Amino acid sequence: MDKQSGLPLEGIRVLDLSRALAGPYATALLSDLGAQIIKTESIKGGDSSRSWPPFENEHSLYFDSANRGKQSIAIDFYSQEGRDLLWQLAVSSDVVVENFRPGVLATMGLDPDALRETKPEIVIASVSGFGATGPLAQAPGLDQVAQGMTGLMSVTGADAANMYRVGVPIIDMVSGINTALGIVAALVGRNRTGTGMEVSTSLLETGLALAAFQGQKYLSTGEVPVPAGNNHPVLSPYGVFSTGDIPVIIAVGNQTHWRVLCELLGAPELTDHPEYATGKLRNVNRHALKVVLEELLASGSAEHWLGELRTAKIPAGPIYNYEQAFADPQVKALGMVQTVQRRDGSELPLVRGPISVNRTAPRITTAPPVLGQDTLDVLAELNLSPEQISGLVQAGIVLAAPDVNVGGSAGSAAHLGGAGVRA
């Protein structure tokens, strides 16, 4: 694969058995940092998210959003030959990533203890719904279930009668970030000790860890937080404010910001007003303060106030939809959207990873793979002969996607001596 040179995970090989979002997002981040990701899927349809909308023609954009820069091999997980291949892939890798229920990995022939006995330096990373122990350890878990159970939904929405899920699968994605962090930490530890580690997290643990000061408020005071709508729950003024045309977000985080805001709005007398003089008072009297500020902001447009606020170094911004977000000059300057070419020749714009190394933003090297796109190459890396690979394909143990010319026509597997493939 065409990888950037000099990246911190260059030379690290990851067997990715995960599906849906949390695990695939973790391995996408590892790919951004230079790791080789071998996405290993069942021949029976592969990663379930391949069938999830939204779609562009036959391509799942859900799948595409989290599987950049990976190779795909498709194997019959239920055959002994397929499990033998899984074992070979695992022991030839530095890292194994999975998000099955606890214990499933062992039933697939990849018992963690046996893997570490064979290859002590291997890192095994797991992300589950509810953790490895407890009454729900074997229960299936998905993002919104975790949002509900961890309190996140209870502080999201207009008020206590109108609680909402976060608009993106936030717990899945942060679980992926936590998994990637655990893997990188284990690799650093391996450099010191020579021994691999098992790292794990769950959607439940991640969601509770996202509680921040809201959870701490309950733990320390017994007071149960409720939604604060589009306003910050403890800081004021901090939230959405109307202007002369459209609303903007203004965030006053300290006393200096408050003083500058009052002067900018032409109301310096508000600075020491008895009801607004301190952050605590502004929070207590937030509703009355919002009315006062919006009366002042009504004299100008959102564009005018955003210019003034940013010049004054007060955090502020518009409320964009995704069309507007991707069109923003700052987003464009960061090169957040990169376009790659799919195997069928179609172009796919993707959001790049968020981590720059040595002041260089990550580059998306390849489009998300079709199922079994790299089966032949990955098996060749295991030092299987062309005849052995051909036999596995013809026996239905592995699935190798046919060669595709630009325009979508299927070609022959010429480098296998003309062996047929299953599409």
N, C-alpha and C positions, 0 to 999 in steps of 0.2 A: 504493500500500500504506500501511497505517496504521503509521507508524514513530514512535518517540519522537523528539521534537525536542531539539536541543542535544547529540546524540551526536557523538562525534569523527569518525565516517565518514559523517555525513549528507551526501548529495549525491554520494557515490561509487557508481558503477555497475559491477557485476562480472558478466562473462559467465562462468558456471560450467559448464564442460564435463566436470567430474569425475564419477566414479561410485564406488560401493561406500562406503568410509569415510574414508580419509585426506583426500582433497580435499573431500568434502561436510562433514566436520567443520570444516575450515578455513573454508569459506564460511559455515557456521552461526555461527561465532565472529564473522566480519565482519558478518553480519546483526545479531547482538546489539549490535554497536557502531554500527549505523545505516546500513550499506551496503545498497543495493538489489541483491539477488542474483537474476539471471536464470538459473535452472537450465535448461540447454539440452540436450535429450535426443533420442535417435533415436526416430522414430515406431515403430520395430520393438521395442516393449516398454519403451523408456526405460532408466533406470538399472537395472543388473542386480540391485541390492539390492531392487528392488520385488518380486522373486519369492522373496526369502529369508525363511525363518521367523525368529522366531516370528510367528504371524498372529493378528489379532483380526478375525474374519470375513474379508473380502477384503483387509484392510489389513496390509501388512508392517510390523511393529513395528521391525524392523531399519532399514528405510528411514525410518520416522517418527522414530527416535531421533536422526538426524543431519541432518534437512532442514527444520527449523523456519524460519519467516520468509522463505520463498523463493517466487519465481514460477516457473512451469514453462511452457516452450514446447517443442513437439515438432516436429522437422524431419526430412525425408528427407536424411540426410547424403550419400547416394550420388547424388543428382541435382544437375545444374549449378545449377538454380534454388535448391535447398536450400543449396548451398555459397555462392551469392551472398548468401543471407540470413545465413548464418553470418558472412561477411565484413562485412556491414552491421552486424550486432550487435557484432562485435569492435571495429570502428573507432568505434562510438558509445559504447563502454565505456571506463572508466578502467583496468580490470584484466581480464585473461583468466586463468582458472585451469584447468589440465588435469592429469590423471594417466594419460596414455597412455604407451606405451613411447616412448623418445626417437625423434624423427623422424616420428611418426604425425601430429602437429599439422600439419606441412607437407603431408602427403599429403591432408589434409582441406581444403586450400586456404588454410590459415592459417599460412603460413610466417612464423616470428617476425621474420626480417629484413625481409620485405615489410611486415609489420604496423608495425614500428617506422619504416620509411621513410615509410609513409603517415601514421602518427601517432606522432611521436617521443616523446610523453609517455606512451604506453601502458606499463603494467606487465604483464609476462607471468610467471606463476608455474607451476612444474611440480613434480610429485612423482612419482617413478618407483620401481620396485622396487630397482634396484641402481645407479642413477646414470647419467650421460650417457656415460661412457667405461668402458673395460675389457671383459674377455671376457664378462661377464654383462649388459652394457648392454641387450641386446635380450631378455633372459630375463624371463618373467613373474614377479612377486613378490607374495606375500601375507604377512600379518602373522606367521603361525606359522612360515613358512619363514624370515623375517627373525629371529624370536625364536631359532630354532635356530642360524642362521649367525652371529649376533652375540654368542653367549655368554650371552644372557639366560636361556635355559632351563637352561644348565649351572650356574647359581647359584640356581635356583628348584626347590624340592622338599624332600623329607625328608632325602635324603643323596645321595651320588654315584651310587648304584644306582637312585635314584628321582627323576629330573628331570622337571619339569612345565612346561607352558606357563603363562604368567600367565593368570588367569581371564577377563580382558577383552582385546580386541585393542589392547594398550597401545602397540605400535609404530605402528600405523595412527593412533591418536589423537594421539600425540605428534608424528608427522609432520605431522598436520593443524595442530597448534599451531605447529610450526616454520614451516610454509608461511604461516600467518596472520601470524606475526611478520615473516617476510621481506617479505610484501606491505606491511604497515604501515611497515616500515623504508624500502621503496622509495618509498612515497607521501611520506614525510617528505623523502627525498632529492630527489624530484621538485619539491617545494615550493622547495627551495634552488636546484636546477639547471635546472628546467624540462624535464628529460629523464627519460623512464622507464627502467626497468631490467628485466633478466630475473633472476628469483630461482628457485632450485631446491633440492630436497633429495630424499632417497630413504629408503626403509625401512631399507636397509642402513646408511646414514650415521646415521640417527636411532638405530637400535639400538646401534651402536657408541658413539655419544655418550652413551647411557644407562649406559655401563659404570661411570661414576663411580669410586669408590675400588677397586672390584673389578678393573676393567681396569688401573688404575694399579698395583695390587699386582703384577699379572703383568709389566707393562712395566718396573717398577723393580726387582723382586726375582726374576723368573722363576718365582715360585710360582703355580701355577694354582689359582684359587679353586674351592671346591666348595660345594654347597648347605648351608645352616645351619638348615634346617627353619624353625620359627617363631621362632627366636632371631636377634637381630642378629649379623651375622658378625664384628664386631670390638668391639662394646661390650657390657658386662655389669655388672649385670643389665639386660637389655633384650630383651623378648620376651614369650612367653605363659607364664603361671604359674597353677597350680591354686590354688583357694581352697577354702573349706568346701563350696561347691556347684559353681559353674561357673568356667571359666578366665577370666582377664582379661589385658590387656596392660599391662605396666609398663615404663616407659622411664627409666632412670637415665643421664643424659647427662653428669654432672659430679660432682665430689667433694662439693659441697653437697647435691645430691640424695641421694647415697649416705649421708651422715651423717643427713639428715632421715629417710630410709627406715628406717635402723637404729633410730632413736629411736621412730618411729611403730610399728614392729613389736615394740617392747619388748625390743630386743636391742642396746643402744648399744655393747656390747662388740665387736660385729662391725665397728664403724667402723675400728678399728685392728688388727683381726685380721691376723696375719702373712701369711695367704694372700689377704686381700681388701683390704688397706690402700690400694692404688692401682688405677687403672683397668687398667693392664697386668696386675697380679696377678689382678684379678677376671676378666679375659678368659682368662688361662691356666688358672684354676681354676673356670671357669664351671659345669662339671657338678656339682661338689661344692657350689658356692654355690647352685645352683638347688634342690638337695635341702634345704638348710638353710632357704632362704626359703619353700619350699612347706610345710615343716613348721610354720612360724610363721603363714603365711597360712591354713592349715587351720582355725584357730580362729575364723574369721569368714566371712561370706558375701561374694560378689562385690560386692553392693550396698554392704555396710558398708565394704569396703576401698576401693572407688572413691570413696566420699564422703570417706573419710579422706585418701586420696592426693591428690585434687583440692584439698581444703582446704589440704594441705601444699604445693601448687604442684608436685607431681610429676606429669609427664605419665602419664596412665593412661586406659584405656577398655575397653569391652566388645568382644566379637566378635559383630557383628550379622549376621543375614541381611538381604536387602534389605527384607523386610517390616518388620523392626525398625528398620533404618536410616531408612526414610522416616517412621516413626512417632516418631522421636526428637524431643524438644521443641526441641533446638537446630536441627535440620534444618527443623522447622516454623517456628521463629522467623525463619530466613533466607529463608523463602518459596521453597525450592528447587524445589518442584513447582508448576507452573502448569497450569491446564486450559484448553484451547482447543477450539473447535468445528470439526470437519471440514466439508468442503463438503456431505456428505450429512446433516449435522445431528448426527452422533454426537460424543460428547465424548472428548477425548484428553488425559490427563495427561502432561506432559512435564517433564523436568528442565531448568531454565533454564540459561543460560550462567553461567560462574563469575566474570565480570569486572564489577565495579561501577564506575560513573563518577559522580563528584561525590556519593558516598555513596548512589547510587541503583542498585539491582540491575537487571539487564536484564529487560525484559518481552518475552515471546514474543508477537509481534504477530499471526501467522497460523499455522495448522496446516500441516504438510507438504502440498504440493500434489499433486493427482492429475495424471497425465500429460496435458500439454497444457492444464492448467486456465487458464493466462493467455496462451495463444497469441494470441488476438485482441487483447488489450490491448497486449502487447509489440509486435506488428506495427504497431498504430496509433501507438505511440511512435516508430516508424521513419518516420512520415509516409506510410505506405501508405494509399491510398484504400480505402473499403469495398469497391469493386469489385475492386481488386487483391487484397485479403485474401480475398474470397469466391472468386476464381479460384484462389488458392493452395490453399485448403481443398478445393475441388471437384476439383482436379487431384491431390490426394494429396501435395502437397509439404510441407504442414504438417498436423498433427493438432490439432484443437481439441476439448477435452472438452465434451460437451453441458452446458447449464445443468442444475443439479440442484436440485430443491425439497427442503426438509426432508422426509424420508420416502423419499428416494432416487429419485423419478421424474424422468425427463429432460425438459427443456423445449426450446424452439426457440432458435436463435441469432438472436433478434429484432433485435439491434443490427447484424446483417449483412444485414438485409432478408430474413430467412428462409432464408439460405443453409444448406445441409445441412452436417453435421459428421460426422467419422469418430470413433466411440467405441472 
